[in-house]
């Protein structure tokens, strides 16, 4: 009888112990790197992670070539201050800034930031991946759509810090050579990163990895809850009631409307390779003819000049020249060797 009672008591104690939540991770014990490219949804991903402000300190682009420390979107989260000497050495001695961010965790268990190929010298990538305990690998399935988006962002000044320096960019002209150089550099860099992770796995020092893509995980609000669940499970985050304003596009893009030389044979050859992939999972923007038919978009049909509205709608078609993204990658795959 006593043995049976002891067994019941032991079972009860075990049940109580297993019902207790696991102890909270120590502040700064998890270090997150979002490894991605431009125009892959990385800003959206950072906004989603910042919804968990009690658990994560999510910086923007601390290793950008320009000083973005005062930027709300791309600067340092949590009002973290970085000494000038540490910040100035971020490109030559990235470990100094990495260690500074890890030490100034503001009591959050996770400290993270996003990292692009151009944010570093290629040979420094192992330092970043050794520092990380968690790696979110973000890419875009439709590389042509990504490239066009990069070109538009460059020409329109989307990445400049001052509104007066921006302009409207609605069309780009694609170069076959520059596109092939760009995509080769992107793939070579990601292959290099995968090789580093594989080597770290041999030593038992590799970060945990979560792979996401823009089209399958980020490009519409319908995917928000599912992807947030993936992130929470991956990082050990608790649920949040915060509802961040997510920069999700209202409409998808039709590449043929954005590329001025779309009908060129080499552009058609490139486009054919990506024809099976969506450019986005949002609804396409209404076409110019649809806007004209509806009398919207500020374009009105003129009975005396029926093509006037179309000419106005396409007035910027040739305002912007050749997209040259990729030209600096002729001698290496970005960031310097």
Order of alpha helices (4+ residues) and beta strands (2+ residues): alpha-beta-alpha-beta-alpha-alpha-beta-alpha-beta-alpha-alpha-beta-alpha-alpha-alpha-alpha-alpha
